[in-house]
Amino acid sequence: MRKSLLIYYLSLPLRTHLLLLALLIALPAIGLIIHTGTIQRDDAVRRGFNEARRLAYNIAMTQYDLAGNAEQLMTTLAQIPDIKRHNETTTTVLLRDINLKSRHFGNIVITDRKGNVWASALPMTKSFSLEKRRTFNNVLKTRRFSSGEYVVGSISAKATIGFGYPVYNVDGVFDGVIACNLNFNIYDNLLKQQDTPKGVSLNFIDHNGLIIYSNMNPDKLIGTELARERFLRMKNGKDRDTFIDFDINNEKRVVSYRKLQLSGEESPYIYIRASVPLQGLLDKARSAQHKSIATLFLYLLAAIALAIPIGNYCFVRRINKLQEASRLLASGDLNVRVFEIVKGGELGELARSFDEMAAQLAEREFALRRSERELQDLNKELLDRVELEMEKRLKHERILARHDRLAAIGEMIGAIAHQWRQPLATLGATVQGIRMAWEEKCIDDEFLKNAESDAQMQLEYMSDTIEDFRNFFNLEKTIERFELKEKVGEAVLLVSPQFANSGVRIEIIDNLGDCVLEISGYQNEFKQAVLNLVSNSFDSIIDKRSNIKRDGFIGQVLIRLSVEGENIVVEVRDDGGGIPAEYYDKVFEPYFTSKADKGTGIGLYMAKLIIEESMGGELSFRSGPDGTVFRIEIPKEFPEEVEADD
């Protein structure tokens, strides 16, 4: 049977052979197109996986920051005396001002211990209670920062999720809850700003499986339950995962989710679910494959049309010569060779060139495919490492920044208390003077003007202290021009009462003369760095005073301002006990402190971050038994690379 087929094939005309050969040559190309289409489809799906992961990660980081901002805000509000005393008028004005400046919060309310709301950032048309809300009950149970669940705001009438924080009165007794909810409209703007593929879906689901936010069909989906099996897949699954599944609209998609959980809570308070339509990804790969097949089809038609004339011209005449050579071979001439028969012709050269070219191409293709696989594996490993390390670093830096700001709040409140004692004492003396003058019947217009001027000056001083405190903790970071000597003076003014009460001298030595020296940067962060260095020097002097036996040691801190070349130099010098040599390489490490009973260990670390990363300068020190000198060097002009990285 095989022999008959072979004989039949060999008996066919040369033109038929050429046509069959054209089809045979096209078969590998067809297989290659199909294989390439499969690879393109896999690449499209892989890109969809990466896009869904990227979107879920970016949104999760934004939500993480919002929760951190909410905790920091409510922690600060819980310390304000007017809130502890239920001063409704003052508190309402404060909440309204904060809400206007923080557009990512929907509303901020404060309840009493029974859950009744007595203050709100948004106007209240009627009274309402949070007694049955998960936010209130979680705080009531745990006495710490807690999450809520899907709820429609009583005032805003918008779907949201909230957070709560406990409030204690002046006697330290639990007295209510500060609650705020988030404005999810910011995610609409965030999706518009990012380069996301068409048809991307983003959904927030609470711990009960209710949809809190959806960028697609919000009127239809918000407030409804996610399909049970899809919710359980996230709830019982890993903290983050990416897979192909049907989304909320029953469309096959690449889905990526992440769980967000507050510290101390048993379950996630929110699930972030992002998805990319699978059909759109596959359509692009399929379209490219169709174009390749159409191109190949046109090529086949052209090849078939040209096979006959080309065969007549290039092959039939040559075969006649091969037949003549075959007769010689049949006659017994064993030295006949095919190449000699067609010597000088194209068939032999073409066969040899084609074999060599095919061998080289096969070898190169094999090496290329192996290199591509190795490169893809390496890129995937590097991307995974970079993503993991970036996530660890961002998380670590946010924790450090939050701890430092909370510690700074406590220190600043203490500084304000010292700052207010003197003006309060002066006001008391003014009141007593007015009383004595009344009793002595010696009050006149000039006396009243002087008393009023003195009292007004002290009140303005106290108001400026509060304004400095508010500006210092402003979350908005804006590069602006500011006068360096003025900010150093404000930092010294904040700690002056503390130094005076402890008998420690502090002095600014201005080597700049009358020169007004303006620089660009973050003025509140710069003032924080100076405060950290001055506070460190103060603690060193107090420690030395408690350890030495001789009397008369006062201690002093000198702040020297000068210009060296293109840099502004600020030196903070003290005559404390100095830094032990074994601690030199650990001074600027986070959480390192040599003070067993006080200190957070992040003051000097944050000062170095502010000076070197935010201001583009350099912070160094030298120390000995007679004290320590911290040296700040800042360029006069704000470095472009620092501004670009911000």
C-alpha positions in Angstrom: 0.0 0.0 0.0 2.8 2.4 0.9 4.7 1.5 -2.2 1.6 2.1 -4.4 1.1 5.5 -2.8 4.8 6.3 -3.3 4.6 5.2 -6.9 1.4 7.3 -7.4 3.0 10.3 -5.8 6.2 10.0 -7.9 4.1 9.7 -11.0 2.4 13.0 -10.5 3.4 16.0 -12.7 6.1 18.3 -11.4 3.6 21.2 -11.2 1.5 19.2 -8.8 4.6 18.5 -6.8 5.3 22.3 -6.6 1.8 23.0 -5.5 2.0 20.3 -2.8 5.4 21.6 -1.8 4.0 25.1 -1.4 1.3 23.7 0.8 3.8 21.6 2.8 6.0 24.6 3.3 3.0 26.6 4.6 2.2 24.0 7.3 5.0 24.9 9.7 4.0 28.6 9.3 0.4 27.7 10.2 1.6 25.8 13.2 3.9 28.7 14.2 1.0 31.2 13.9 -1.2 29.0 16.1 1.6 28.6 18.6 2.3 32.4 18.6 -1.4 33.1 19.0 -1.4 30.9 22.1 1.7 32.7 23.5 0.1 36.1 22.8 -3.1 34.9 24.6 -1.1 33.8 27.6 0.8 37.1 27.6 -2.5 39.0 27.4 -3.8 37.1 30.4 -0.6 37.6 32.3 -0.8 41.4 31.6 -4.3 41.3 32.9 -3.1 39.6 36.1 -0.4 42.2 36.6 -2.8 45.1 36.0 -5.4 43.7 38.4 -2.7 43.2 41.1 -1.3 46.7 40.5 -4.7 48.3 40.9 -5.6 46.3 44.0 -2.3 47.1 45.5 -2.5 50.9 44.8 -6.1 51.1 46.1 -5.2 49.1 49.2 -2.3 51.4 50.0 -4.5 54.4 49.6 -7.1 52.9 51.9 -4.4 52.0 54.4 -3.2 55.6 54.5 -6.8 56.9 54.9 -7.3 54.6 57.9 -4.0 55.8 59.4 -5.0 59.4 58.9 -8.3 58.7 60.5 -6.7 57.1 63.6 -4.2 60.0 63.9 -6.9 62.6 63.6 -9.2 61.0 66.1 -6.3 60.4 68.5 -5.5 64.1 68.4 -9.1 65.2 68.8 -9.6 63.0 71.8 -6.9 65.1 73.7 -8.6 68.5 73.1 -10.1 69.9 76.4 -13.2 71.3 74.7 -14.1 67.9 73.5 -13.5 66.3 76.9 -15.8 69.0 78.4 -18.5 68.6 75.7 -18.2 72.2 74.5 -20.6 71.8 71.6 -20.2 75.2 69.9 -16.4 75.1 69.9 -16.2 71.5 68.9 -18.7 71.8 66.0 -16.6 74.7 64.6 -13.4 72.7 64.9 -15.0 69.6 63.3 -16.4 71.6 60.4 -13.1 73.2 59.8 -11.3 69.9 59.7 -13.9 68.3 57.4 -13.6 71.2 54.9 -9.8 70.7 54.7 -10.0 66.9 54.6 -12.1 66.0 51.7 -11.5 62.3 52.1 -13.7 62.3 55.2 -17.5 62.2 54.7 -18.4 63.3 58.2 -16.9 63.5 61.8 -19.2 63.1 64.8 -18.8 62.8 68.6 -21.2 60.8 70.8 -21.7 60.6 74.6 -21.2 57.3 76.4 -24.7 56.1 75.4 -24.0 56.7 71.7 -26.1 59.9 71.3 -24.4 62.3 68.8 -23.7 65.8 70.3 -21.3 67.2 67.7 -21.1 66.8 63.9 -18.9 68.3 61.1 -22.0 68.3 58.9 -25.1 70.3 60.0 -27.6 68.1 62.0 -31.2 68.6 61.1 -32.3 66.2 63.8 -30.7 64.2 66.6 -29.6 60.6 66.1 -27.6 57.9 67.8 -24.8 55.5 67.0 -25.8 53.1 69.8 -26.5 50.2 67.5 -23.7 50.9 65.0 -20.8 48.4 64.9 -18.3 51.3 65.1 -19.7 52.5 68.5 -20.0 49.0 69.9 -16.5 47.9 68.8 -15.0 51.0 70.5 -17.2 50.4 73.6 -15.9 46.8 73.8 -12.2 47.3 72.9 -11.5 50.9 74.1 -9.3 51.5 71.0 -9.3 52.5 67.4 -11.9 50.2 65.7 -13.6 49.7 62.3 -17.3 49.7 61.3 -19.3 48.2 58.5 -21.5 49.3 55.5 -23.9 52.0 56.5 -25.7 54.9 54.9 -24.8 58.1 56.7 -27.5 59.7 58.8 -26.6 63.2 57.5 -24.7 62.6 54.2 -27.1 59.8 53.0 -24.2 58.2 51.3 -23.0 54.6 51.5 -19.7 54.5 53.5 -17.7 52.7 56.2 -16.5 54.4 59.4 -14.0 54.2 62.2 -14.2 55.0 65.9 -11.9 56.1 68.7 -12.7 56.4 72.5 -13.0 59.7 74.4 -12.1 60.0 78.0 -13.2 62.9 80.2 -10.8 64.9 82.4 -11.1 62.2 85.1 -10.0 59.5 82.8 -13.5 57.9 82.5 -14.8 56.7 79.2 -17.1 59.4 77.9 -18.0 58.7 74.3 -16.8 57.9 70.8 -15.3 60.0 68.0 -16.5 58.5 64.7 -15.7 59.4 61.2 -16.7 57.9 57.8 -14.9 57.9 54.5 -15.8 59.7 51.3 -15.4 57.1 48.6 -15.6 59.7 45.8 -11.9 60.1 46.0 -11.5 56.7 44.4 -13.4 57.8 41.3 -10.8 60.6 40.9 -8.0 58.1 41.6 -9.2 55.7 38.9 -9.4 58.6 36.4 -5.8 59.7 37.2 -4.3 56.2 36.8 -3.7 54.6 33.5 -6.2 51.8 33.9 -7.5 49.6 31.0 -11.0 50.1 29.7 -13.7 48.2 31.7 -11.7 48.0 35.0 -14.1 47.3 37.9 -13.3 48.3 41.5 -15.5 47.2 44.5 -15.2 47.5 48.3 -16.9 44.8 50.4 -17.4 44.9 54.1 -17.0 42.0 56.6 -20.6 40.9 56.0 -20.2 40.7 52.2 -22.1 44.0 51.5 -20.9 46.1 48.6 -19.9 49.5 50.0 -18.4 51.1 46.8 -18.5 50.2 43.1 -17.2 52.3 40.2 -19.5 50.4 37.8 -23.3 50.5 38.3 -23.1 52.1 41.7 -26.8 52.8 42.0 -27.6 49.1 41.3 -24.8 47.4 43.3 -24.0 49.5 46.4 -25.8 48.1 49.4 -26.3 44.7 47.8 -24.6 41.4 48.8 -21.7 40.0 46.8 -22.5 36.4 45.6 -22.0 34.1 48.6 -19.5 31.8 46.9 -17.4 34.7 45.7 -17.4 36.4 49.1 -16.4 33.1 50.9 -13.6 32.6 48.4 -12.1 35.9 49.6 -13.0 35.4 53.3 -11.6 31.9 53.6 -8.7 32.5 51.2 -5.3 34.1 51.5 -4.8 37.8 52.4 -4.4 38.5 48.7 -4.9 36.5 45.5 -5.5 36.8 41.8 -7.5 34.4 39.6 -10.0 34.2 36.8 -13.6 34.3 37.9 -17.0 35.8 37.1 -17.3 39.3 38.6 -20.3 41.0 40.1 -21.8 41.7 36.6 -21.4 37.9 35.7 -18.7 38.8 33.2 -15.6 36.6 33.1 -12.7 38.7 34.4 -9.2 38.6 35.9 -10.0 39.3 39.6 -7.5 40.4 42.3 -8.4 41.1 45.9 -6.7 42.2 49.1 -7.9 42.1 52.7 -7.4 45.1 55.1 -7.5 44.4 58.8 -6.9 46.7 61.8 -4.4 45.7 64.4 -6.2 43.9 67.2 -9.3 43.0 65.2 -10.1 39.4 64.5 -11.3 39.8 60.9 -10.7 42.2 58.0 -12.9 45.2 58.0 -12.9 45.6 54.2 -12.1 43.6 51.1 -10.8 45.5 48.0 -11.7 43.6 44.8 -10.3 44.8 41.4 -11.0 43.1 38.1 -10.1 43.5 34.4 -12.4 42.1 31.6 -10.9 38.9 30.2 -12.7 39.2 26.9 -11.0 42.5 26.0 -7.6 41.0 26.7 -8.2 37.9 24.5 -9.8 40.0 21.7 -6.5 41.8 21.1 -4.5 38.5 20.9 -7.2 36.9 18.7 -7.2 39.9 16.3 -3.4 39.7 15.9 -3.7 35.9 15.1 -6.4 36.5 12.5 -4.2 39.1 10.8 -1.3 36.7 10.6 -3.6 33.9 9.2 -5.0 36.3 6.6 -1.5 37.3 5.6 -0.4 33.7 5.2 -3.5 32.9 3.1 -2.6 35.7 0.7 0.9 34.4 0.5 -0.4 30.9 -0.4 -2.6 32.2 -3.2 0.4 34.1 -4.6 2.6 31.0 -4.3 0.1 28.8 -6.1 -0.3 31.3 -8.9 3.4 31.6 -9.4 4.3 27.9 -9.0 3.4 26.8 -12.5 5.3 29.5 -14.6 8.2 29.3 -12.2 8.3 25.5 -12.4 8.3 25.6 -16.2 11.1 28.1 -16.3 13.3 27.1 -13.5 12.7 23.3 -13.0 11.4 21.5 -16.1 14.3 22.5 -18.3 16.8 21.6 -15.5 15.1 18.2 -15.0 15.8 17.3 -18.6 19.5 17.7 -17.9 19.0 15.6 -14.7 17.3 12.9 -16.9 20.3 12.8 -19.2 22.6 12.5 -16.2 20.4 9.7 -14.9 20.9 7.8 -18.2 24.6 8.0 -17.7 24.3 6.7 -14.2 22.1 3.8 -15.5 24.8 2.9 -18.0 27.1 2.1 -15.2 29.0 5.3 -14.7 29.3 5.2 -10.8 31.2 8.5 -10.7 28.1 10.5 -11.6 27.1 12.9 -9.0 24.1 15.1 -8.8 26.1 18.2 -8.1 28.2 17.6 -11.2 25.1 17.0 -13.3 23.7 20.4 -12.3 27.0 22.1 -11.9 26.6 25.8 -12.4 22.9 25.5 -12.0 20.7 26.9 -9.2 19.2 23.7 -7.9 22.4 22.4 -6.2 23.4 25.8 -4.8 19.9 26.4 -3.6 19.7 23.0 -1.8 23.0 23.5 -0.1 22.3 27.2 0.9 18.8 26.2 2.1 20.2 23.4 4.3 22.8 25.6 5.8 20.4 28.4 6.4 17.8 26.1 8.0 20.4 24.6 10.3 21.6 28.1 11.4 18.1 29.3 11.9 17.1 26.3 14.0 20.1 26.7 16.2 19.5 30.5 16.6 15.8 29.9 17.3 16.6 27.3 20.0 19.1 29.6 21.7 16.7 32.6 21.5 13.8 30.7 23.1 16.0 29.5 25.9 17.2 33.0 26.6 13.6 34.4 26.6 12.5 31.8 29.1 15.4 32.5 31.4 14.8 36.3 31.1 11.1 35.9 31.8 11.8 33.8 34.9 14.4 36.3 36.1 12.1 39.3 35.5 9.3 37.6 37.4 11.6 36.9 40.3 12.9 40.4 40.4 9.4 42.0 40.2 8.2 39.8 43.1 11.3 40.8 45.2 10.9 44.5 44.4 7.1 44.4 45.2 7.8 42.7 48.5 10.6 44.9 49.6 8.7 48.1 48.6 5.7 47.0 50.6 7.8 46.2 53.6 9.6 49.6 53.4 6.4 51.6 52.9 4.8 49.9 55.9 7.9 50.4 58.0 8.2 54.1 57.2 4.5 54.8 57.8 4.7 53.1 61.2 7.8 55.2 62.1 6.2 58.4 60.9 3.1 57.7 62.9 5.0 56.9 66.1 7.2 59.9 65.8 4.2 62.2 65.2 2.3 60.8 68.2 5.4 61.2 70.4 5.8 64.7 69.0 2.2 65.5 70.0 2.9 64.7 73.6 6.1 66.7 73.6 4.4 69.6 72.0 1.5 69.6 74.4 4.0 69.8 77.2 5.8 72.7 75.5 2.5 74.6 75.1 1.8 74.1 78.8 5.1 75.6 79.6 4.6 78.3 77.1 1.2 79.4 78.6 2.3 79.4 82.3 4.1 82.8 82.0 1.4 84.7 80.0 -1.2 83.2 82.4 0.8 84.4 85.4 1.2 87.8 83.7 -2.6 88.0 83.1 -3.2 87.1 86.8 -0.9 89.9 87.9 -2.7 92.3 85.6 -6.0 91.4 87.1 -4.7 91.8 90.6 -3.2 95.2 89.7 -6.5 96.4 88.4 -8.2 95.2 91.7 -5.6 96.9 93.8 -5.9 100.1 91.7 -9.6 100.0 92.2 -9.2 99.7 96.0 -6.7 102.5 96.0 -9.0 104.6 93.8 -6.2 105.4 91.4 -7.6 104.0 88.1 -7.4 106.4 85.1 -7.5 106.1 81.4 -3.8 105.6 80.9 -3.7 102.9 83.6 -6.6 101.0 81.9 -4.9 101.4 78.4 -1.7 100.0 79.8 -3.5 97.1 81.5 -5.5 96.3 78.4 -2.4 96.4 76.2 -0.5 94.1 78.5 -3.4 91.6 78.6 -4.0 91.7 74.8 -0.3 91.1 74.2 -0.3 88.0 76.4 -3.5 86.7 74.7 -2.0 87.2 71.2 1.1 85.3 72.4 -1.0 82.4 73.6 -3.0 82.4 70.3 0.2 82.4 68.3 1.4 79.3 70.3 -1.8 77.4 69.3 -1.4 78.5 65.7 2.2 77.2 65.7 1.0 73.9 67.1 -1.7 73.5 64.4 0.7 74.4 61.5 3.3 72.1 62.9 1.0 69.1 62.5 -0.6 70.0 59.2 -0.7 66.9 57.0 -0.3 69.0 53.8 3.4 69.0 52.8 4.1 71.9 50.5 7.5 73.2 49.4 7.6 76.9 50.2 10.1 79.7 50.8 10.7 80.5 54.5 13.1 82.5 56.6 15.5 80.1 58.4 16.3 82.3 61.4 12.6 82.9 62.0 11.9 79.1 62.1 14.9 78.5 64.4 13.6 81.3 66.6 10.1 79.8 66.7 11.5 76.4 67.7 13.5 78.0 70.5 10.4 80.0 71.6 8.4 76.8 72.0 10.9 75.2 74.4 12.1 78.4 76.2 9.7 78.0 79.2 10.7 74.4 79.7 14.4 75.5 79.7 13.6 78.4 82.0 11.8 76.2 84.5 14.7 73.8 84.6 17.3 76.5 84.9 18.9 75.5 81.6 20.2 78.4 79.3 19.4 78.4 75.6 20.8 81.0 73.2 21.0 81.7 69.5 24.3 82.9 68.1 23.6 84.6 64.8 26.7 84.9 62.6 24.5 86.0 59.7 24.1 89.6 60.9 21.2 91.4 59.3 21.1 89.0 56.4 17.6 87.7 55.6 18.2 84.1 54.6 15.2 82.5 52.8 15.4 78.8 51.7 12.9 76.4 50.0 11.6 73.3 51.7 9.1 72.0 54.3 9.2 74.6 57.1 7.2 72.6 59.7 9.4 69.5 59.2 12.5 71.7 59.5 11.2 73.1 62.7 10.5 69.6 64.0 14.1 68.5 63.2 15.5 71.5 65.2 13.1 70.7 68.1 14.3 67.1 68.2 17.9 68.2 68.3 17.3 70.8 71.0 15.2 68.4 73.1 18.0 65.8 72.9 20.5 68.3 74.1 18.1 69.3 77.0 17.8 65.7 78.1 21.5 65.2 78.0 22.0 68.3 80.3 19.3 67.1 82.7 20.9 63.6 82.9 24.4 65.1 83.6 22.9 67.4 86.3 21.4 64.4 88.1 24.6 62.3 87.9 27.3 64.8 88.9 27.9 65.8 92.5 29.3 69.3 92.2 26.9 72.3 92.7 26.5 75.2 90.4 26.2 73.3 87.1 23.5 75.1 85.1 23.9 73.7 81.6 23.4 75.6 78.3 22.4 74.9 74.7 23.9 77.2 72.0 22.4 77.3 68.5 24.9 78.8 66.0 23.8 80.1 62.6 26.3 80.7 59.8 27.0 80.3 56.0 29.8 78.2 54.6 30.1 78.4 50.8 26.8 77.4 49.2 25.5 75.8 52.5 23.6 77.2 55.5 25.0 75.7 58.7 23.0 75.3 61.9 24.9 73.9 64.9 23.2 72.8 68.2 25.8 72.6 70.9 25.3 71.4 74.5 27.6 70.9 77.5 25.8 67.7 78.6 27.5 64.3 79.2 28.1 63.5 75.5 27.4 60.3 73.6 29.3 57.1 74.6 31.7 56.0 71.8 30.0 52.6 71.5 26.8 54.3 70.5 28.2 56.4 67.6 27.1 54.1 64.8 23.6 53.7 66.3 22.7 57.3 67.1 20.5 57.7 64.0 19.0 54.2 64.0 15.2 53.9 64.5 14.0 52.9 68.0 17.5 53.1 69.5 17.7 55.1 72.7 20.1 55.1 75.7 17.4 56.4 78.0 15.8 53.5 79.8 12.9 55.4 81.3 12.0 57.8 78.5 12.4 58.5 74.8 11.0 56.8 71.8 14.3 56.2 69.9 13.0 57.8 66.7 13.6 61.6 67.3 17.1 61.7 65.9 16.2 59.1 63.2 13.3 61.3 62.0 15.5 64.5 62.2 18.0 62.8 59.8 15.3 61.7 57.4 13.9 65.3 57.4 17.2 67.0 56.8 18.7 64.6 54.3 15.7 63.2 52.4 13.1 66.0 52.6 15.5 69.0 52.7 18.4 67.6 50.6 20.9 68.5 53.3 23.2 66.6 55.7 23.0 65.9 59.5 26.1 64.9 61.4 27.5 65.1 65.0 30.6 65.0 67.1 30.7 64.3 70.8 33.0 64.1 73.8 32.9 64.3 77.6 32.2 68.0 77.5 29.1 67.7 75.3 27.7 67.1 71.8 27.5 69.2 68.7 24.8 68.4 66.0 25.6 70.0 62.7 22.9 70.7 60.0 24.1 71.7 56.5 21.4 72.7 54.0 21.9 74.1 50.5 20.7 77.6 49.9 18.8 76.4 46.8 16.4 73.4 47.2 17.9 70.5 45.2 15.8 69.6 42.1 16.1 65.8 42.7 14.6 66.1 46.2 11.6 68.1 44.8 11.1 65.6 42.0 11.2 62.6 44.4 8.6 64.1 46.7 
